[in-house]
Amino acid sequence: MAGARNVEMGDVSDRQELRNRLQCKSFRWYLENVYPESQMPLDYYYLGEIRNVDTQQCLDTMGRKGGEPVGAGFCHGLGGNQVFAYTKRGQVMSDDNCLDAASGDSPVKMVRCHGMGGNQHWKYDKSTMAIVHLNSGRCLQHSRADNGRLSLQDCARADSAQKWVMKSKFRWQAN
């Protein structure tokens, strides 16, 4: 996948002309009208890897299913298990699972997205680079000292284990 990004795509004007002549609909239209049950985030602030400033590791589903803890690992830049969307509904999601914490002391897990906020409602604060769990008011932390476990801790502005970088290297929009 990484290699495809570096290949010149060539002239696509014929394909664009065909699309216009056939009056093709957008991918957003397809998702809204043909496949509305898709978990593809249509409205998001960010899509890509989420990197911890202290450990330089990325959020990673580790291939786990819903109800299991989310992990972090070497940022490989290949997408897959490390692609997360921060949606305009305040979800941090990968496929149809969202970051979820039942309380401020419970483990951070991937749970099927329900769209009702609550345990799955997060806010990314660009100024502090913190991912805040709104129900508990605590910050997502990846700690070297705690076997690299992800947890919710009281927010501390200076703690780099609570700072996360969201910078997308690829663009996808459902327009």
Residue frames as a rotation matrix with the C-alpha (Angstrom) as fourth column:
MET 1
0.571 0.821 0.000 0.00
0.821 -0.571 0.000 0.00
0.000 0.000 -1.000 0.00
ALA 2
0.416 -0.466 -0.781 2.78
0.184 -0.798 0.574 2.46
-0.891 -0.382 -0.246 0.86
GLY 3
-0.613 -0.716 0.336 4.35
0.436 0.048 0.899 1.86
-0.659 0.697 0.282 -2.56
ALA 4
-0.058 0.690 0.721 1.15
0.995 -0.020 0.100 2.83
0.083 0.723 -0.686 -4.40
ARG 5
0.699 0.320 -0.639 1.32
0.475 -0.876 0.081 6.32
-0.534 -0.361 -0.765 -2.91
ASN 6
-0.019 -0.851 -0.526 4.58
-0.130 -0.519 0.845 6.96
-0.991 0.084 -0.100 -4.73
VAL 7
-0.539 -0.115 0.835 3.40
0.721 0.449 0.527 5.87
-0.436 0.886 -0.159 -8.19
GLU 8
-0.825 0.253 -0.504 2.37
-0.418 -0.874 0.246 8.53
-0.379 0.414 0.828 -10.69
MET 9
-0.186 0.852 0.490 -1.31
0.151 0.518 -0.842 7.91
-0.971 -0.083 -0.225 -11.49
GLY 10
-0.810 -0.191 0.554 -1.14
0.553 0.064 0.831 9.31
-0.194 0.979 0.053 -15.01
ASP 11
-0.866 0.496 -0.059 -3.86
-0.472 -0.773 0.423 11.01
0.164 0.394 0.904 -17.02
VAL 12
-0.752 0.657 0.053 -7.35
0.529 0.650 -0.546 10.28
-0.393 -0.383 -0.836 -15.65
SER 13
-0.709 0.476 -0.520 -9.23
-0.521 -0.851 -0.068 12.87
-0.475 0.223 0.851 -17.72
ASP 14
-0.647 0.492 -0.583 -10.96
-0.373 0.462 0.805 10.14
0.665 0.738 -0.116 -19.77
ARG 15
-0.594 0.408 -0.694 -12.30
0.709 0.673 -0.211 8.55
0.380 -0.617 -0.689 -16.56
GLN 16
-0.717 0.312 -0.623 -13.46
0.260 -0.709 -0.655 11.95
-0.647 -0.632 0.427 -15.27
GLU 17
-0.732 0.441 -0.520 -15.20
-0.681 -0.499 0.536 12.69
-0.023 0.746 0.665 -18.56
LEU 18
-0.593 0.508 -0.625 -16.95
0.109 0.819 0.563 9.30
0.798 0.265 -0.541 -18.47
ARG 19
-0.651 0.321 -0.687 -18.06
0.751 0.147 -0.643 9.95
-0.106 -0.936 -0.337 -14.90
ASN 20
-0.716 0.372 -0.590 -19.52
-0.233 -0.925 -0.301 13.32
-0.658 -0.078 0.749 -15.90
ARG 21
-0.703 0.435 -0.562 -21.20
-0.616 0.022 0.787 11.92
0.355 0.900 0.252 -19.03
LEU 22
-0.486 0.504 -0.714 -22.84
0.381 0.858 0.346 9.11
0.786 -0.104 -0.609 -17.03
GLN 23
0.059 0.455 0.889 -23.84
-0.562 -0.721 0.406 11.60
0.825 -0.523 0.213 -14.30
CYS 24
-0.116 -0.214 -0.970 -22.31
0.515 0.822 -0.243 9.39
0.849 -0.528 0.015 -11.62
LYS 25
0.862 0.428 0.271 -23.17
-0.061 -0.443 0.895 10.09
0.503 -0.788 -0.355 -8.02
SER 26
-0.002 -0.877 0.481 -20.55
-0.794 -0.291 -0.533 10.74
0.608 -0.383 -0.696 -5.34
PHE 27
-0.544 -0.271 -0.794 -19.30
0.214 0.871 -0.443 8.18
0.812 -0.411 -0.415 -2.86
ARG 28
-0.953 0.270 0.139 -21.01
-0.238 -0.383 -0.892 10.17
-0.188 -0.883 0.429 -0.11
TRP 29
-0.147 0.945 -0.292 -24.34
-0.984 -0.109 0.142 9.76
0.102 0.308 0.946 -1.99
TYR 30
-0.087 0.042 -0.995 -23.69
-0.270 0.961 0.064 6.00
0.959 0.274 -0.072 -2.18
LEU 31
-0.844 -0.311 -0.438 -23.00
0.303 0.397 -0.866 5.78
0.443 -0.863 -0.241 1.55
GLU 32
-0.829 0.553 0.082 -26.02
-0.451 -0.573 -0.684 7.89
-0.332 -0.604 0.724 2.49
ASN 33
-0.023 0.925 -0.380 -28.53
-0.983 -0.089 -0.158 6.30
-0.180 0.370 0.911 0.10
VAL 34
0.312 0.101 -0.945 -27.42
-0.551 0.829 -0.094 2.80
0.774 0.550 0.314 -0.84
TYR 35
0.038 -0.426 -0.904 -25.36
0.547 0.766 -0.338 1.70
0.836 -0.481 0.262 2.16
PRO 36
0.291 0.134 0.947 -26.48
-0.464 -0.846 0.262 3.86
0.836 -0.516 -0.184 5.12
GLU 37
0.995 0.092 0.046 -25.66
-0.087 0.504 0.860 1.09
0.056 -0.859 0.509 7.62
SER 38
0.344 -0.939 -0.020 -21.97
0.508 0.204 -0.837 1.42
0.790 0.278 0.547 6.73
GLN 39
0.687 -0.194 -0.700 -19.73
0.655 -0.252 0.712 2.39
-0.314 -0.948 -0.046 9.63
MET 40
-0.233 -0.764 0.602 -17.63
0.910 -0.389 -0.142 4.54
0.342 0.515 0.786 7.28
PRO 41
-0.068 0.208 -0.976 -17.37
0.670 -0.715 -0.199 7.93
-0.739 -0.667 -0.091 9.00
LEU 42
0.324 0.265 0.908 -18.81
0.901 -0.379 -0.210 10.58
0.289 0.886 -0.362 6.70
ASP 43
0.669 -0.036 0.743 -18.15
-0.107 -0.993 0.049 13.57
0.736 -0.112 -0.668 8.88
TYR 44
0.638 -0.543 -0.546 -14.85
0.769 0.411 0.490 13.58
-0.042 -0.733 0.679 10.65
TYR 45
0.873 -0.433 -0.223 -12.13
-0.364 -0.885 0.291 15.95
-0.323 -0.172 -0.930 11.77
TYR 46
-0.086 -0.993 -0.079 -9.32
-0.972 0.066 0.227 13.52
-0.220 0.097 -0.971 11.24
LEU 47
0.958 0.274 0.082 -8.55
-0.248 0.938 -0.241 10.16
-0.143 0.211 0.967 9.64
GLY 48
0.348 -0.882 -0.318 -5.22
-0.372 0.182 -0.910 8.40
0.861 0.435 -0.265 10.04
GLU 49
-0.058 -0.460 -0.886 -2.77
0.663 0.646 -0.379 7.33
0.747 -0.609 0.267 12.72
ILE 50
0.809 0.237 0.538 -2.90
-0.269 -0.665 0.697 8.65
0.523 -0.709 -0.474 16.28
ARG 51
0.119 -0.923 -0.366 0.65
0.422 0.381 -0.823 8.86
0.899 -0.056 0.434 17.69
ASN 52
0.881 0.105 -0.462 1.64
0.473 -0.208 0.856 9.24
-0.006 -0.973 -0.233 21.35
VAL 53
0.737 -0.597 0.318 4.23
-0.420 -0.772 -0.476 11.99
0.530 0.218 -0.820 21.90
ASP 54
0.385 -0.597 0.704 6.06
-0.847 0.075 0.527 10.21
-0.367 -0.799 -0.477 24.75
THR 55
0.158 -0.289 0.944 6.31
-0.058 0.952 0.301 6.65
-0.986 -0.103 0.133 23.41
GLN 56
-0.415 -0.222 -0.882 6.09
-0.829 -0.307 0.468 7.49
-0.375 0.925 -0.057 19.68
GLN 57
-0.913 0.242 0.328 3.73
0.315 0.930 0.191 4.53
-0.259 0.277 -0.925 19.33
CYS 58
-0.715 0.690 -0.112 0.37
-0.579 -0.493 0.650 4.60
0.393 0.529 0.752 17.54
LEU 59
-0.072 0.807 0.586 -3.06
-0.742 0.350 -0.573 3.52
-0.667 -0.475 0.574 18.67
ASP 60
-0.702 -0.193 -0.686 -3.57
-0.617 0.646 0.450 0.04
0.356 0.739 -0.572 17.26
THR 61
0.401 0.904 0.149 -6.55
-0.894 0.350 0.281 -2.32
0.201 -0.246 0.948 17.37
MET 62
-0.509 -0.717 0.477 -4.01
-0.763 0.632 0.136 -5.16
-0.399 -0.295 -0.868 17.41
GLY 63
-0.694 0.300 -0.655 -6.52
-0.389 0.609 0.691 -7.06
0.606 0.734 -0.306 15.25
ARG 64
-0.934 0.352 -0.067 -8.73
0.237 0.466 -0.852 -7.54
-0.269 -0.812 -0.519 18.29
LYS 65
-0.381 0.894 0.236 -12.48
0.602 0.046 0.797 -7.68
0.702 0.446 -0.555 18.14
GLY 66
-0.010 0.504 0.864 -15.00
-0.389 -0.798 0.461 -5.51
0.921 -0.331 0.204 19.98
GLY 67
0.907 0.413 0.083 -14.93
-0.192 0.231 0.954 -5.63
0.375 -0.881 0.289 23.77
GLU 68
0.518 -0.804 -0.292 -11.16
0.853 0.509 0.114 -6.08
0.057 -0.308 0.950 23.96
PRO 69
0.430 -0.401 -0.809 -8.53
0.300 -0.781 0.547 -3.53
-0.851 -0.479 -0.216 25.05
VAL 70
0.964 -0.241 0.108 -7.08
-0.001 -0.415 -0.910 -1.19
0.265 0.877 -0.400 22.46
GLY 71
0.477 -0.864 -0.160 -3.30
0.754 0.310 0.579 -1.27
-0.450 -0.397 0.800 22.19
ALA 72
0.801 -0.370 -0.471 -0.41
-0.507 -0.837 -0.204 0.73
-0.318 0.402 -0.858 20.83
GLY 73
0.536 -0.644 0.546 2.47
0.600 0.745 0.289 -0.31
-0.593 0.172 0.786 18.66
PHE 74
-0.542 -0.830 -0.134 5.25
0.386 -0.387 0.837 0.78
-0.746 0.402 0.530 16.35
CYS 75
0.385 0.668 -0.637 3.82
-0.277 -0.574 -0.770 3.32
-0.880 0.473 -0.036 13.87
HIS 76
-0.280 -0.516 0.810 4.22
0.518 0.629 0.580 1.52
-0.808 0.582 0.091 10.55
GLY 77
-0.482 0.091 -0.872 2.37
-0.483 -0.857 0.178 4.00
-0.731 0.507 0.457 8.32
LEU 78
-0.996 0.062 -0.069 0.55
-0.020 0.583 0.812 1.26
0.091 0.810 -0.579 6.43
GLY 79
-0.307 0.944 0.120 -2.94
-0.795 -0.323 0.513 1.98
0.523 0.062 0.850 7.73
GLY 80
-0.296 0.252 -0.921 -4.93
0.152 0.965 0.216 -1.11
0.943 -0.076 -0.324 8.64
ASN 81
0.213 0.366 -0.906 -5.17
0.879 0.334 0.342 -1.59
0.427 -0.869 -0.251 12.41
GLN 82
-0.490 -0.498 -0.715 -3.69
0.777 -0.622 -0.099 1.88
-0.396 -0.604 0.692 12.97
VAL 83
-0.781 0.317 0.538 -6.28
0.159 -0.732 0.662 3.90
0.604 0.603 0.522 11.02
PHE 84
-0.394 0.661 -0.639 -8.63
0.842 -0.018 -0.538 5.77
-0.367 -0.751 -0.549 13.32
ALA 85
-0.291 0.397 0.870 -11.20
0.444 -0.750 0.491 8.45
0.847 0.529 0.042 12.60
TYR 86
-0.769 0.201 -0.607 -11.96
0.481 -0.444 -0.756 11.22
-0.421 -0.873 0.245 15.05
THR 87
-0.384 0.726 0.571 -15.53
0.824 -0.010 0.567 12.00
0.418 0.688 -0.594 14.05
LYS 88
-0.673 0.227 0.704 -17.65
-0.216 -0.971 0.106 15.10
0.707 -0.081 0.703 14.42
ARG 89
0.529 0.840 -0.116 -19.81
-0.186 0.248 0.951 13.05
0.828 -0.482 0.288 16.83
GLY 90
0.277 -0.513 0.813 -16.84
-0.951 -0.267 0.155 12.81
0.137 -0.816 -0.562 19.20
GLN 91
0.942 0.025 0.336 -16.03
-0.084 0.983 0.161 9.19
-0.326 -0.180 0.928 18.45
VAL 92
-0.145 -0.952 -0.268 -12.54
-0.945 0.053 0.324 7.74
-0.294 0.300 -0.907 18.02
MET 93
0.629 0.612 0.480 -13.30
-0.415 0.786 -0.458 4.83
-0.657 0.089 0.748 15.74
SER 94
-0.658 -0.689 -0.303 -11.72
-0.684 0.379 0.623 2.07
-0.315 0.618 -0.721 13.70
ASP 95
-0.855 0.474 -0.210 -14.05
0.195 0.670 0.717 0.21
0.480 0.572 -0.665 11.38
ASP 96
0.099 0.976 0.193 -17.28
-0.013 -0.193 0.981 -0.25
0.995 -0.099 -0.006 13.35
ASN 97
0.345 -0.061 -0.937 -15.64
0.898 0.312 0.311 -0.14
0.273 -0.948 0.162 16.79
CYS 98
0.498 -0.100 0.861 -15.08
-0.117 -0.992 -0.048 2.92
0.859 -0.077 -0.506 18.97
LEU 99
-0.730 -0.676 -0.098 -12.81
0.116 0.019 -0.993 3.73
0.673 -0.737 0.065 21.89
ASP 100
0.408 0.908 0.093 -14.92
-0.149 -0.034 0.988 3.12
0.901 -0.417 0.122 24.98
ALA 101
-0.813 -0.552 -0.185 -14.34
0.097 0.184 -0.978 3.42
0.574 -0.813 -0.096 28.72
ALA 102
0.056 0.914 -0.401 -17.12
0.664 0.266 0.699 2.52
0.746 -0.305 -0.592 31.17
SER 103
0.941 0.167 -0.294 -15.62
0.334 -0.598 0.729 4.76
-0.054 -0.784 -0.619 33.86
GLY 104
0.706 -0.699 0.114 -12.50
-0.657 -0.706 -0.266 6.75
0.267 0.113 -0.957 34.64
ASP 105
-0.015 -0.720 0.694 -10.88
-0.837 0.388 0.385 3.66
-0.547 -0.575 -0.609 36.17
SER 106
0.633 0.324 0.703 -11.93
0.004 0.907 -0.421 1.05
-0.774 0.269 0.573 33.63
PRO 107
-0.416 -0.818 0.397 -9.76
0.427 0.209 0.880 -0.19
-0.803 0.535 0.262 30.76
VAL 108
-0.054 0.313 -0.948 -10.00
-0.744 -0.645 -0.171 1.55
-0.665 0.697 0.268 27.39
LYS 109
-0.344 0.046 0.938 -11.52
0.320 0.945 0.071 -0.91
-0.883 0.324 -0.340 24.95
MET 110
-0.884 0.235 -0.404 -12.76
-0.460 -0.292 0.839 -1.11
0.079 0.927 0.366 21.39
VAL 111
-0.519 0.809 0.276 -16.54
0.314 0.481 -0.819 -1.57
-0.795 -0.338 -0.504 21.52
ARG 112
-0.403 0.437 0.804 -19.03
0.905 0.056 0.423 -1.54
0.140 0.898 -0.418 18.67
CYS 113
-0.997 0.000 0.074 -20.00
-0.003 -0.999 -0.038 2.08
0.074 -0.039 0.997 17.98
HIS 114
-0.344 0.932 -0.115 -23.49
0.914 0.304 -0.270 2.95
-0.216 -0.198 -0.956 19.18
GLY 115
-0.490 0.081 0.868 -23.56
0.533 -0.760 0.372 6.67
0.690 0.644 0.330 18.29
MET 116
0.588 0.808 -0.046 -25.05
0.497 -0.315 0.809 7.75
0.639 -0.499 -0.586 21.63
GLY 117
0.246 -0.568 0.785 -21.97
-0.554 -0.747 -0.367 9.42
0.795 -0.344 -0.499 23.14
GLY 118
0.943 0.210 0.257 -21.59
-0.323 0.405 0.855 8.40
0.076 -0.890 0.450 26.77
ASN 119
0.585 -0.730 0.353 -18.70
0.117 0.507 0.854 5.98
-0.803 -0.458 0.382 27.22
GLN 120
0.108 -0.503 0.857 -17.67
0.951 0.305 0.059 6.61
-0.291 0.809 0.511 23.60
HIS 121
0.887 0.261 0.380 -17.63
0.370 -0.895 -0.248 10.43
0.275 0.361 -0.891 23.70
TRP 122
0.092 -0.956 -0.279 -14.16
0.914 -0.030 0.405 11.97
-0.396 -0.292 0.870 23.34
LYS 123
0.994 0.100 -0.042 -12.75
0.075 -0.912 -0.403 15.42
-0.079 0.398 -0.914 22.65
TYR 124
0.166 -0.972 0.166 -9.36
0.980 0.144 -0.136 16.09
0.109 0.185 0.977 21.10
ASP 125
0.855 0.016 -0.519 -7.92
0.192 -0.939 0.286 19.31
-0.483 -0.344 -0.805 22.48
LYS 126
0.712 -0.579 0.397 -5.52
0.491 0.006 -0.871 20.63
0.502 0.815 0.289 19.84
SER 127
0.533 -0.524 0.665 -3.82
-0.550 -0.811 -0.198 23.05
0.643 -0.260 -0.720 22.23
THR 128
0.244 -0.433 0.868 -2.92
-0.883 0.272 0.384 20.42
-0.402 -0.860 -0.316 24.86
MET 129
-0.363 -0.292 -0.885 -2.92
-0.778 0.618 0.115 17.50
0.513 0.730 -0.451 22.39
ALA 130
-0.835 0.114 0.538 -5.00
-0.355 0.636 -0.685 15.52
-0.420 -0.763 -0.491 24.89
ILE 131
-0.500 0.754 -0.425 -7.76
-0.136 0.417 0.899 13.05
0.855 0.507 -0.106 24.05
VAL 132
-0.833 0.224 0.506 -10.31
-0.549 -0.225 -0.805 13.66
-0.066 -0.948 0.311 26.81
HIS 133
-0.666 0.674 -0.320 -12.98
0.574 0.737 0.357 11.13
0.477 0.054 -0.877 27.78
LEU 134
-0.527 0.440 0.727 -15.92
-0.320 -0.895 0.310 13.47
0.787 -0.070 0.612 28.37
ASN 135
0.506 0.773 -0.382 -17.87
0.069 0.405 0.912 11.19
0.860 -0.488 0.151 30.73
SER 136
0.545 -0.365 -0.755 -15.01
0.831 0.356 0.428 11.01
0.112 -0.860 0.497 33.22
GLY 137
0.971 -0.235 0.054 -13.11
-0.235 -0.972 0.003 14.19
0.052 -0.015 -0.999 32.36
ARG 138
0.402 -0.862 0.309 -9.91
-0.075 0.305 0.949 12.12
-0.913 -0.404 0.058 32.27
CYS 139
0.362 -0.396 -0.844 -7.23
-0.907 -0.360 -0.220 11.93
-0.217 0.845 -0.489 29.56
LEU 140
0.994 -0.087 -0.072 -6.10
0.053 0.923 -0.382 8.99
0.099 0.376 0.921 27.47
GLN 141
0.404 -0.899 0.168 -2.58
-0.866 -0.316 0.387 8.03
-0.295 -0.302 -0.907 28.48
HIS 142
0.857 -0.311 -0.410 0.01
0.076 0.864 -0.497 5.61
0.509 0.395 0.765 27.09
SER 143
0.702 -0.527 0.480 2.61
-0.702 -0.398 0.590 4.99
-0.120 -0.751 -0.649 29.73
ARG 144
0.044 -0.800 -0.598 6.06
-0.490 0.504 -0.711 3.41
0.871 0.324 -0.370 29.44
ALA 145
-0.676 -0.391 0.624 5.95
-0.708 0.112 -0.697 2.81
0.203 -0.914 -0.352 33.20
ASP 146
-0.075 0.765 0.640 2.75
-0.695 0.420 -0.584 0.77
-0.715 -0.488 0.500 33.08
ASN 147
-0.431 -0.220 0.875 3.82
0.300 0.880 0.369 -1.87
-0.851 0.421 -0.313 30.52
GLY 148
-0.998 -0.034 -0.048 2.65
-0.030 -0.404 0.914 0.40
-0.050 0.914 0.402 27.72
ARG 149
-0.427 0.904 -0.015 -0.97
0.886 0.415 -0.207 0.08
-0.181 -0.101 -0.978 28.82
LEU 150
-0.645 0.376 0.666 -3.57
0.066 -0.840 0.538 2.59
0.761 0.391 0.517 27.68
SER 151
-0.344 0.535 -0.772 -5.54
0.939 0.196 -0.283 4.07
0.000 -0.822 -0.570 30.52
LEU 152
0.403 0.476 0.782 -7.50
0.320 -0.874 0.367 7.10
0.858 0.102 -0.504 31.62
GLN 153
-0.304 -0.557 -0.773 -5.69
0.949 -0.105 -0.298 9.36
0.085 -0.824 0.561 34.06
ASP 154
0.566 0.386 -0.728 -6.28
0.509 -0.859 -0.060 12.79
-0.649 -0.336 -0.683 35.58
CYS 155
0.723 -0.243 0.647 -5.30
0.562 -0.338 -0.755 15.29
0.402 0.909 -0.108 32.91
ALA 156
0.419 -0.698 -0.580 -1.86
0.404 -0.429 0.808 16.84
-0.813 -0.573 0.102 33.37
ARG 157
0.930 0.070 -0.360 -0.90
-0.237 -0.635 -0.735 19.46
-0.280 0.769 -0.575 30.77
ALA 158
0.229 -0.951 -0.206 2.84
-0.956 -0.260 0.139 18.70
-0.186 0.165 -0.969 30.97
ASP 159
-0.021 -0.227 0.974 2.57
-0.268 0.939 0.213 14.91
-0.963 -0.257 -0.080 30.75
SER 160
-0.417 -0.215 -0.883 3.77
-0.891 -0.098 0.444 13.85
-0.182 0.972 -0.151 27.29
ALA 161
-0.971 0.129 0.203 2.24
0.138 0.990 0.030 10.39
-0.197 0.058 -0.979 27.86
GLN 162
-0.086 0.992 -0.090 -1.14
0.557 -0.027 -0.830 12.17
-0.826 -0.121 -0.550 27.50
LYS 163
-0.017 0.024 -1.000 -0.22
-0.605 -0.796 -0.009 14.02
-0.796 0.605 0.028 24.30
TRP 164
0.030 0.162 0.986 -1.37
0.578 0.802 -0.149 12.60
-0.816 0.574 -0.070 20.99
VAL 165
-0.629 -0.287 -0.723 -0.57
-0.415 -0.663 0.624 13.73
-0.658 0.692 0.298 17.45
MET 166
0.259 0.717 0.647 -3.26
0.507 0.470 -0.723 13.50
-0.822 0.515 -0.242 14.79
LYS 167
-0.120 -0.335 -0.935 -1.65
-0.680 -0.658 0.323 14.26
-0.723 0.674 -0.149 11.44
SER 168
0.655 0.471 0.591 -3.05
0.089 0.729 -0.679 12.56
-0.751 0.497 0.435 8.39
LYS 169
-0.502 -0.842 -0.198 -0.69
-0.231 -0.090 0.969 11.56
-0.834 0.532 -0.149 5.63
PHE 170
-0.887 0.279 0.369 -3.51
0.454 0.371 0.810 10.52
0.089 0.886 -0.456 3.32
ARG 171
-0.715 0.669 -0.204 -6.73
-0.597 -0.735 -0.321 12.16
-0.365 -0.107 0.925 2.30
TRP 172
-0.788 0.612 0.066 -10.11
0.555 0.661 0.504 10.54
0.265 0.434 -0.861 1.94
GLN 173
-0.734 0.658 -0.169 -13.36
-0.450 -0.657 -0.605 12.40
-0.508 -0.368 0.779 1.68
ALA 174
-0.533 0.633 0.562 -16.76
0.630 0.740 -0.236 10.97
-0.565 0.228 -0.793 0.89
ASN 175
-0.057 0.499 -0.865 -17.65
-0.361 -0.818 -0.448 13.67
-0.931 0.287 0.227 -1.65
